[in-house]
Amino acid sequence: MRVSEFDFELPEELIALRPARPRDAARMLVIGPEEGARGDRGVRDLPDILKPGDVLVFNDTKVIPARLFGTRRRGEAEARIEVMLHMRAGAAEWCAFLRPAKKVDTGETIDFSGGFSAEVTDKAEGGETGLRFSLSGPALDAAIAAAGEMPLPPYIARKRAADESDEADYQTMYAAEPGAVAAPTAGLHFTPELLAAIEARGVSTVRLTLHVGAGTFLPVTAENTEDHKMHAEWGEVTAAEAEAINEARARGGRIVAVGTTSLRLLESAADEQGVLHPFADETRIFITPGYRFRATDILMTNFHLPKSTLFMLVSALRSTDEMKRAYAHAVASRYRFYSYGDACLIYGSKR
C-alpha cells in the first residue's frame, strides 16, 4: 500500500503538550464494534464498557532518561552530539540514534558529563548506531540516569523542554521494568481508582513487557509500506502471563490490549490459532491493513501521527477509510492528540 493513503490533516493546536489531570479525566472515542459506529466517552467509562471476564493487557516497561548530550572531539575541533538510546544490546552496548549523525564516524568517542563515554562501533542503514560505553551494567544505568533526560516525543520536545513534571507524567503508574525510551502512552490514562473500578467489574489484568524503542518516532520515508523497515524492540511474555490470557479467552473473555505496544507483543507471541506462548525475543512486527489479528479483540490507544506505522496498525483493526472518518470526527470534536492526548477504544472488525 502507498504510505500517502494514511495521511490526514491535523491542526497543530490539537497536539497535547501536557496530559489531562487527573490522568483518567481524558476523553475517549469508542470506534466499533459495528462498522461506522462511534461514541464520545471518557476514560472513566471503561468499567461500564468492559465486561466481566475480559482481560486488560498492560505493558509494564519503564521509561529511562534516554536522551543524552555529549561531545565528540577530533583534534581541537568539537561537536555537540545528541544521543537517543534505542535498544540495549549488552551490558555496555546500546543501539542509538545520533544527531547530527554525520558528525561522528565509526571508532570515534563521545564524552558525556559524569565522566563516562561511548565508542561508536557501527553505523547501520536507517540511522541506527552501535555504541559501546566505558561503563557497564548497573554502573552504566546509574550514569545514564544522572546524565540523561526524559525522552519526550519530538512533536512535544520541539515546543518545550522536558521538565520535572514529565518525570512522573511520562511514566505509567504500573511501570516496573526499566528499558523503554518512549512511554506506552495508552497506559498513561490509568489511575489506582480506575484500576480498582475495573477489577470490581470482574475484569482481570495481565502485565507484559515490551521495551519501546525510539524507532516508534521515526517517520516512514518509503513510498510503499512493503519498503519500510521496522526497528527491533525487545519483549517478554512469561508462561504464566500467556496461560492467564489463554484461559480468559477460552472462557469467552475479550483480550483488550492497552496500547499498540501490548498489541504488537501479543501478536508476536501468538500462533496461527491465537494461542499465546512464552516469548522473550526481539520483534519487528509491522501491522498494516489486511493483517489477520490472532490474539487481540479490542485496542485502547491514543491518536497517532499521519502516515505513521501506528496509524497503519489501527487501520488494520477497522479499515483505513473508517479510521480516517473517525480521526476527522476527533479533529472536529477537538480531541487532544498524541502521547499526552486523549484515547480511542477500537474494536477489531473480526475475532
Salt bridges, closest charged atoms under 4 A:
GLU12 OE2 - LYS159 NZ 2.98
GLU13 OE2 - ARG334 NH2 3.47
ASP24 OD1 - ARG44 NE 3.05
ASP40 OD1 - HIS329 NE2 2.89
ASP45 OD2 - ARG41 NE 3.26
ASP54 OD2 - ARG254 NH2 2.74
GLU78 OE2 - ARG73 NE 3.14
GLU82 OE2 - ARG67 NE 2.88
GLU82 OE1 - ARG99 NH2 2.80
GLU93 OE2 - ARG132 NE 3.75
ASP105 OD2 - ARG74 NH2 3.56
GLU108 OE2 - ARG74 NE 2.73
ASP111 OD2 - ARG73 NH1 2.91
GLU119 OE1 - ARG132 NH1 3.61
GLU128 OE2 - HIS86 NE2 3.38
GLU128 OE1 - HIS231 ND1 3.17
ASP141 OD1 - ARG88 NH1 2.63
ASP163 OD2 - ARG18 NH2 2.55
ASP163 OD2 - ARG160 NH1 3.89
ASP166 OD1 - ARG18 NH1 3.95
ASP166 OD1 - ARG160 NH2 2.86
ASP169 OD2 - ARG21 NH2 2.67
GLU223 OE1 - ARG2 NH2 3.75
GLU233 OE1 - ARG264 NH1 2.49
ASP271 OD2 - HIS277 NE2 2.83
GLU272 OE1 - ARG292 NH2 2.85
GLU272 OE2 - ARG294 NH2 2.89
ASP297 OD1 - ARG249 NH2 2.91
ASP297 OD1 - ARG351 NE 3.40
GLU322 OE1 - ARG318 NE 3.32
